[in-house]
Amino acid sequence: MLPDWDWRPHYGRVRKILEGLIRRGMALEINSSGWRQPAGRPYPDLELVKLYRELGGEIITIGSDAHRCEELAAGVQQAL
């Protein structure tokens, strides 16, 4: 995901994707690696996570996208 990508102009499509996740009982992942990258925020951002919850989403996972041992669980506490 690009650090400056804004999903809001694509609201309708993003909403349909989230509704599909919810309907299928799939989780939304909060990926904390963005805090270690130029984005300086998790993927997706908090507003998109809020939309998922407003639509009825309940299953959220958190991952650090670690590629090295020292990155394991980096940012997970912050994502909680």
C-alpha atoms as one frame of an Amber mdcrd trajectory, in Angstrom:
protein
   0.000   0.000   0.000   1.292   3.456  -0.821   2.014   5.644   2.230  -0.211
   8.480   0.992  -3.007   6.359  -0.522  -6.446   7.619   0.478  -9.253   5.067
   0.318 -12.042   7.622   0.818 -12.443   8.495  -2.897 -13.102   4.762  -3.385
 -15.593   4.526  -0.515 -18.211   2.524  -2.431 -15.784  -0.148  -3.560 -14.040
  -0.334  -0.191 -17.397  -0.685   1.551 -18.367  -3.568  -0.741 -15.058  -5.303
  -0.016 -15.551  -4.914   3.737 -19.142  -6.154   3.478 -17.850  -9.198   1.599
 -15.285  -9.899   4.322 -17.981  -9.670   6.968 -20.428 -11.862   5.055 -17.768
 -14.548   4.650 -16.650 -14.390   8.287 -13.188 -13.180   7.309 -10.922 -11.023
   9.444  -9.579  -7.562   8.772  -5.864  -7.345   9.562  -4.270  -4.323  11.148
  -0.700  -4.410   9.874   1.627  -2.474  12.192   4.524  -2.355   9.720   3.426
   1.078   8.512   4.784   2.577  11.720   8.248   1.366  10.639   7.840   2.838
   7.164   7.333   6.329   5.683   3.551   6.072   6.139   3.946   6.409   9.907
   0.594   4.688  10.473  -0.821   1.179  10.373  -2.449  -0.385   7.342  -5.343
   0.197   7.112  -5.777   3.495   8.924  -8.068   3.863  11.928 -10.934   5.349
   9.910 -11.152   2.270   7.698 -11.090  -0.007  10.751 -13.928   2.066  12.229
 -15.934   1.619   9.016 -15.398  -2.143   9.202 -16.762  -2.137  12.770 -19.711
   0.130  11.848 -20.660  -2.323   9.101 -20.755  -5.133  11.659 -17.216  -6.487
  11.333 -16.038  -8.282  14.452 -12.926 -10.255  13.514  -9.703  -8.245  13.600
  -6.189  -9.629  13.595  -2.949  -7.743  14.194   0.292  -8.526  12.406   3.725
  -6.929  12.389   4.748  -8.138   8.906   8.142  -9.023  10.342  10.914  -9.923
   7.945  13.605  -9.999  10.629  13.556 -11.347  14.188  13.919  -7.868  15.701
  10.727  -6.775  13.903   8.634  -9.581  15.380   5.597  -8.053  17.119   6.873
  -4.510  16.457   3.967  -2.085  16.810   1.494  -4.732  17.959   0.977  -3.084
  21.358   0.378   0.259  19.638  -2.133  -1.388  17.266  -4.075  -2.799  20.206
